[in-house]
Amino acid sequence: MRGLYMAEGSMLTQQARMELTANNLTNQQTPGFKRDEGVQTSFAEWLLYAFDAEDLDGPAPVGTMAHNVAKSETHTHMGEGDMEQTNRELDLAIMGNGFFEVQVGDEVLYSRDGHLSLDADGFLVNSEGDMILGADGPIQITGPDREDVNLSEDLRIEDDGSVYVAGEFLDQIQLAPFDPEADYTKVGDNYFEPYDTDAELDARVFQGYLEGSNVDLAEEMTRMMELSRNYEAAQRVMHTNDEILHQAANELGTLR
Amino acid sequence: MFWSVNSSLTGLRGFQQSMDQTSDNIANTNTTGHKKSEVSFNDLLYRELSERRMSESQALEAEPPQTGKGTRVSATNTNFAQGGMEQTNRPLDLAVEGEGLFRVIREDGTEAYTRDGTFFMDAEGDLVNASGDYLDVPFDLSEYMVDTEEGGSLEQLTIDERGNVYWQDEDEAEPEELGQIELHRFVNPEGLEQDGNNQFLETEVSGAPITGTPGEDGFGQLRQGFIERSNVDMAEEMTNLIKDQRALQSNARAMTTSDELWSMTLQAKA
């Protein structure tokens, strides 16, 4: 029966990889999206023993086998996506290991999505309408004090995140450093959960650019081919196991 | 079971919408004063992959494996970049070089904003656009065009780059000043609501219109005898089309693969 469960485990793992690949493919145009990859691990290896009646010293080991395969974690690749030049004054791309800090309800979440706009009160927000945080909290670009600014001419954002409106320093966009090796949890809407890290911030902000998704179409398609063949093989194993069990159950004990 | 089918479906929907937008831009390559739009995407909520076949001690170290549920279109942005200028030499063709918008008053009395500066004169001597909405100006041409016995020609109408409108009578040396065409701009133009017919409506997000005259800082200058072409860039749209089409195809492939896996599962039993 062991073979049956192993085949099942392998099929479930390939299914999980398929879900990740499908999700990566749907997000190939999502700004600041980081692709996920499933990490497969095998269960602990077990020694197999040959039970031989004539061996008085007890069963002799014949080799090892693992009982199953499992998808143990999702690794998010933090590599940079393509930089697309948009010339839109409210498109910001981060180069390096920085996240925007975004106020979402009561909590602060991280994001690489720099497709920003202004809300009704002139605050800098993302496409969800959540405020991007600067050193002094939310950044109000326009508003009662600056009713007649002209965004395309007056708004300048330096590569250290300093925001200038009509030549006047306003605030500095806060960037949170990330550790590319760490395990980040995504929560949807291009957000990542904050994660404490000792990593040094080494990032710059580019105005008029947008970071695309880092999904590589060729890689995903290759992975899909590979996993579907793995799945097919596991299915064959299951099928064969079923045939063996069928014979064991129905044919071994029959009298002719 | 096979959530990936649903993920792929969100991708198909999203990229279809993106492709619709691209086709709309291409269809408006020759629409005077048209501003292109583009969609942007967000990823959807994540869920934990429930199948965790690991012993407890190993499991504690890592975050639970998770996978996303696909994508969705989060916003459609209008791009207000300047379009090219085309010379027409029609006296009532106006183009704005800069950020200002014309204000037109519709038949129902509501106001809308547009970059389309192709105007005509109606029977009452008012300036109207192709759909019959009035350009918001403090004068009309009735006494010059309709009531004069000898009749005038629109060639006698001059509009300078600051929006001042003059009427030159043949037997007078100095042209008569009729009034000034005003322009309007918004602090956050991307917040304007698109309302078809090349027109935009004021919203809470765009802020109230700031009214000024052409030539003032930020409003741009007026060009008589020119129209502003659409700001759709064909090369860019073709690139988008390729990107969208490949995205659609790859998602359709993923769906097929999920389907194949599913069908294999059903055939596993001997």
Interface residues (C-beta under 8 A of the other chain):
Chain A: G9 M11 L12 T13 Q14 Q15 A16 M18 E19 L20 T21 A22 N23 L25 T26 N27 Q28 Q29 T30 P31 F33 D36 G38 T41 F43 N68 V69 A70 K71 S72 E73 T74 N87 R88 L90 D113 H115 S117 L118 D119 A120 G122 S127 E128 T142 E147 D148 V149 N150 L151 S152 E153 D183 T185 K186 V187 G188 D189 N190 L217 E220 M221 M224 S228 Y231 E232 Q235 M238 H239 D242 E243 H246
Chain B: M1 F2 W3 S4 V5 S7 S8 T10 G11 G14 F15 S18 S40 F41 N42 D43 L44 L45 Y46 L49 E51 R52 R53 M54 Q58 A62 E63 P65 Q66 T67 G68 K69 G70 T71 S74 A75 N77 N79 A81 E99 R185 V187 N188 P189 E190 G191 E204 V205 G207 I210 D217 G218 K243 D244 R246 A247 S250 N251 R253 A254 M255 T257 S258 E260 L261 M264 T265 Q267 A268 K269 A270
